[in-house]
Amino acid sequence: MLKFIGKRLLMMIPIMLGIILVVQIFITITPGDPVRLMSGDLLSE
């Protein structure tokens, strides 16, 4: 059982890195400032 849990935890590392990479690429590709897009009209100039 510990071997199974250990394998799953080790497999989680590259999966999490892949998710972080994909999210970072999407944030970089989208135009504009992500903070301004999330806040909407709440910010003043």
Phi and psi in degrees as GROMACS dihedral restraints (atoms count N, CA, C in turn):
[ dihedral_restraints ]
;  ai    aj    ak    al  type     phi  dphi    fc
    3     4     5     6     1   -64.4    20    10
    4     5     6     7     1   -35.1    20    10
    6     7     8     9     1   -63.9    20    10
    7     8     9    10     1   -41.8    20    10
    9    10    11    12     1   -63.0    20    10
   10    11    12    13     1   -46.4    20    10
   12    13    14    15     1   -63.6    20    10
   13    14    15    16     1   -40.7    20    10
   15    16    17    18     1   -61.9    20    10
   16    17    18    19     1   -42.5    20    10
   18    19    20    21     1   -62.6    20    10
   19    20    21    22     1   -42.9    20    10
   21    22    23    24     1   -63.7    20    10
   22    23    24    25     1   -40.9    20    10
   24    25    26    27     1   -65.8    20    10
   25    26    27    28     1   -38.9    20    10
   27    28    29    30     1   -68.9    20    10
   28    29    30    31     1   -34.1    20    10
   30    31    32    33     1   -71.7    20    10
   31    32    33    34     1   -23.7    20    10
   33    34    35    36     1   -69.4    20    10
   34    35    36    37     1   -30.0    20    10
   36    37    38    39     1   -61.7    20    10
   37    38    39    40     1   -54.0    20    10
   39    40    41    42     1   -66.6    20    10
   40    41    42    43     1   -30.1    20    10
   42    43    44    45     1   -65.6    20    10
   43    44    45    46     1   -44.7    20    10
   45    46    47    48     1   -64.5    20    10
   46    47    48    49     1   -40.3    20    10
   48    49    50    51     1   -63.1    20    10
   49    50    51    52     1   -39.0    20    10
   51    52    53    54     1   -64.2    20    10
   52    53    54    55     1   -42.2    20    10
   54    55    56    57     1   -63.7    20    10
   55    56    57    58     1   -43.6    20    10
   57    58    59    60     1   -61.5    20    10
   58    59    60    61     1   -41.4    20    10
   60    61    62    63     1   -63.2    20    10
   61    62    63    64     1   -45.9    20    10
   63    64    65    66     1   -63.7    20    10
   64    65    66    67     1   -43.5    20    10
   66    67    68    69     1   -63.8    20    10
   67    68    69    70     1   -41.8    20    10
   69    70    71    72     1   -63.7    20    10
   70    71    72    73     1   -39.9    20    10
   72    73    74    75     1   -64.1    20    10
   73    74    75    76     1   -44.1    20    10
   75    76    77    78     1   -63.3    20    10
   76    77    78    79     1   -39.4    20    10
   78    79    80    81     1   -65.6    20    10
   79    80    81    82     1   -38.6    20    10
   81    82    83    84     1   -70.3    20    10
   82    83    84    85     1   -38.2    20    10
   84    85    86    87     1   -72.3    20    10
   85    86    87    88     1   -37.7    20    10
   87    88    89    90     1   -66.9    20    10
   88    89    90    91     1   138.1    20    10
   90    91    92    93     1   -75.8    20    10
   91    92    93    94     1   154.8    20    10
   93    94    95    96     1    92.7    20    10
   94    95    96    97     1   178.8    20    10
   96    97    98    99     1   -92.1    20    10
   97    98    99   100     1   120.5    20    10
   99   100   101   102     1   -58.9    20    10
  100   101   102   103     1   -36.6    20    10
  102   103   104   105     1   -66.9    20    10
  103   104   105   106     1   -41.7    20    10
  105   106   107   108     1   -66.2    20    10
  106   107   108   109     1   -38.7    20    10
  108   109   110   111     1   -66.0    20    10
  109   110   111   112     1   -38.9    20    10
  111   112   113   114     1   -71.9    20    10
  112   113   114   115     1   -35.0    20    10
  114   115   116   117     1   -81.9    20    10
  115   116   117   118     1   -21.5    20    10
  117   118   119   120     1    68.9    20    10
  118   119   120   121     1  -129.9    20    10
  120   121   122   123     1   -92.7    20    10
  121   122   123   124     1    12.7    20    10
  123   124   125   126     1   -74.3    20    10
  124   125   126   127     1   -25.8    20    10
  126   127   128   129     1   -86.9    20    10
  127   128   129   130     1   143.2    20    10
  129   130   131   132     1   -98.3    20    10
  130   131   132   133     1   157.4    20    10
